[in-house]
């Protein structure tokens, strides 16, 4: 029988009654889906492991054991995930170890950061239209790209607002841990 402190393949407490092998398969499957969508493989695995962890938080050592990877691989993955605002780093209380935690509303934050990327791309592309000339085939193609990004951003802002309203109807806990009214 496992103790309360013993952990399974994803760092999860085995006392949760979960099948550690099934959890591990889920982590690898979701990581594979994210990798196919373009995310770095190790970052996908670390993110999926954190997502499957009950408190969404693990140390480097816990991630290395759970995923059977080196601490260096964890470090590289976490550096990427912090750069793209999907994971935060915090100090373990009373320790010199870092703990990596999923950010609140990670998907909302991820899409919001994409909005900032689109804004930067738009600015550069508008300059491209000016340089190439709107009347040229390349300039027209880039102008259409700018129009698409402008449309996408307008829709994204509205969609994010609608998500916050919809989220309240789901009874999910607010950021402070209390249920939404």
C-alpha positions as CSV (number, residue, x, y, z in Angstrom):
1,X,0.0,0.0,0.0
2,X,1.3,3.5,-0.8
3,X,1.7,6.2,1.8
4,X,0.0,9.6,1.6
5,X,3.3,11.2,0.5
6,X,4.2,8.7,-2.2
7,X,3.7,10.0,-5.7
8,X,2.9,8.4,-9.0
9,X,4.0,8.9,-12.5
10,X,2.8,12.5,-12.7
11,X,3.8,13.5,-9.2
12,X,0.2,13.0,-8.1
13,X,-0.5,11.6,-4.6
14,X,-1.4,8.0,-5.1
15,X,-3.9,8.3,-2.3
16,X,-6.2,10.1,-4.8
17,X,-7.3,6.7,-6.1
18,X,-6.2,7.5,-9.6
19,X,-4.6,5.0,-11.9
20,X,-1.1,6.4,-12.2
21,X,-0.5,4.6,-15.5
22,X,-3.7,6.0,-17.0
23,X,-2.8,9.5,-15.8
24,X,0.7,9.1,-17.4
25,X,-0.9,8.0,-20.7
26,X,-3.2,11.1,-20.6
27,X,-0.2,13.4,-20.0
28,X,1.7,11.9,-22.9
29,X,-1.3,12.0,-25.2
30,X,-2.1,15.6,-24.5
31,X,1.6,16.6,-24.7
32,X,1.7,14.8,-28.1
33,X,-1.4,16.8,-29.3
34,X,0.3,20.1,-28.2
35,X,3.5,19.1,-29.9
36,X,1.7,18.4,-33.1
37,X,0.2,21.9,-32.9
38,X,3.7,23.4,-32.7
39,X,4.7,23.5,-29.1
40,X,8.2,22.2,-28.1
41,X,8.0,18.6,-27.1
42,X,9.5,18.9,-23.6
43,X,7.5,22.0,-22.9
44,X,4.3,20.1,-23.9
45,X,5.1,17.3,-21.5
46,X,5.9,19.6,-18.6
47,X,2.8,21.7,-19.2
48,X,0.6,18.5,-19.5
49,X,2.1,17.1,-16.2
50,X,1.3,20.4,-14.4
51,X,-2.2,20.5,-15.9
52,X,-2.8,17.0,-14.6
53,X,-1.5,17.7,-11.1
54,X,-4.2,18.6,-8.6
55,X,-2.6,21.8,-7.4
56,X,-1.0,22.6,-10.8
57,X,2.3,22.9,-9.2
58,X,5.5,20.8,-9.1
59,X,9.2,21.2,-8.4
60,X,11.9,20.5,-11.0
61,X,12.7,17.2,-9.2
62,X,9.1,16.2,-9.2
63,X,8.7,16.9,-12.9
64,X,11.9,15.1,-13.7
65,X,10.7,12.0,-11.8
66,X,7.2,12.1,-13.1
67,X,8.3,12.5,-16.8
68,X,11.5,10.5,-16.5
69,X,13.5,13.3,-17.9
70,X,16.7,15.2,-16.8
71,X,16.6,18.3,-14.7
72,X,18.2,20.1,-17.7
73,X,15.2,19.1,-19.9
74,X,12.9,20.4,-17.2
75,X,14.8,23.7,-17.0
76,X,14.6,24.3,-20.7
77,X,10.9,23.4,-20.9
78,X,10.1,25.7,-17.9
79,X,12.1,28.6,-19.4
80,X,10.0,28.3,-22.6
81,X,6.7,28.0,-20.7
82,X,7.5,31.1,-18.5
83,X,8.4,33.1,-21.7
84,X,5.0,32.3,-23.2
85,X,3.2,33.1,-19.9
86,X,1.9,29.6,-19.3
87,X,3.8,28.8,-16.2
88,X,5.1,30.8,-13.3
89,X,8.0,30.2,-11.0
90,X,7.9,30.7,-7.3
91,X,10.2,29.8,-4.4
92,X,9.1,26.8,-2.2
93,X,8.6,28.2,1.3
94,X,11.6,27.6,3.5
95,X,13.6,26.1,0.7
96,X,15.9,27.1,-2.1
97,X,13.9,25.0,-4.6
98,X,11.8,26.6,-7.3
99,X,8.2,25.4,-7.8
100,X,6.6,25.7,-11.2
101,X,2.9,26.6,-11.2
102,X,0.2,26.9,-13.9
103,X,-0.8,30.5,-14.1
104,X,-4.4,31.4,-13.2
105,X,-6.7,31.3,-16.2
106,X,-3.7,29.9,-18.2
107,X,-5.7,29.6,-21.5
108,X,-7.1,33.1,-21.2
109,X,-3.6,34.5,-20.5
110,X,-2.1,32.5,-23.4
111,X,-4.6,33.9,-25.9
112,X,-4.2,37.4,-24.5
113,X,-0.5,37.2,-25.1
114,X,-1.2,36.1,-28.7
115,X,-3.2,39.3,-29.0
116,X,0.0,41.3,-28.2
117,X,1.9,39.3,-30.7
118,X,-0.7,40.0,-33.4
119,X,-0.5,43.8,-32.5
120,X,3.3,43.7,-33.1
121,X,2.9,41.7,-36.3
122,X,0.2,44.1,-37.5
123,X,2.5,47.1,-37.0
124,X,5.4,45.4,-39.0
125,X,3.0,44.3,-41.7
126,X,1.6,47.8,-42.1
127,X,5.1,49.0,-42.7
128,X,5.5,46.3,-45.3
129,X,2.4,47.4,-47.1
130,X,3.8,51.0,-47.2
131,X,7.2,49.8,-48.4
132,X,5.9,47.3,-51.0
133,X,3.0,49.5,-52.1
134,X,-0.7,48.5,-51.7
135,X,-1.0,48.3,-55.5
136,X,1.5,45.5,-55.8
137,X,0.6,41.8,-55.5
138,X,2.8,41.4,-52.4
139,X,1.5,44.6,-50.9
140,X,-2.1,43.6,-51.5
141,X,-1.4,40.2,-49.9
142,X,0.2,41.7,-46.9
143,X,-2.7,44.3,-46.6
144,X,-5.1,41.4,-46.6
145,X,-3.1,39.8,-43.8
146,X,-3.3,43.0,-41.8
147,X,-7.0,43.2,-42.3
148,X,-7.3,39.5,-41.1
149,X,-5.3,40.2,-38.0
150,X,-7.4,43.3,-37.2
151,X,-10.5,41.3,-37.6
152,X,-9.1,38.5,-35.4
153,X,-8.1,40.9,-32.7
154,X,-11.5,42.5,-32.6
155,X,-13.2,39.1,-32.4
156,X,-10.7,37.9,-29.7
157,X,-11.4,40.9,-27.4
158,X,-15.2,40.2,-27.6
159,X,-14.7,36.5,-27.2
160,X,-12.5,37.0,-24.1
161,X,-15.2,39.3,-22.6
162,X,-17.9,36.7,-23.4
163,X,-15.8,34.0,-21.8
164,X,-15.6,35.9,-18.5
165,X,-19.4,36.2,-18.5
166,X,-19.9,32.6,-19.4
167,X,-17.4,31.5,-16.8
168,X,-19.5,33.1,-14.1
169,X,-22.5,30.9,-15.2
170,X,-20.4,27.7,-14.7
171,X,-19.9,28.1,-11.0
172,X,-16.1,27.9,-11.3
173,X,-14.1,29.4,-8.5
174,X,-13.0,33.0,-8.9
175,X,-9.3,33.8,-8.7
176,X,-9.6,34.2,-5.0
177,X,-11.0,30.7,-4.6
178,X,-14.6,31.7,-3.9
179,X,-17.4,30.5,-6.2
180,X,-18.6,33.0,-8.8
181,X,-22.0,34.4,-8.1
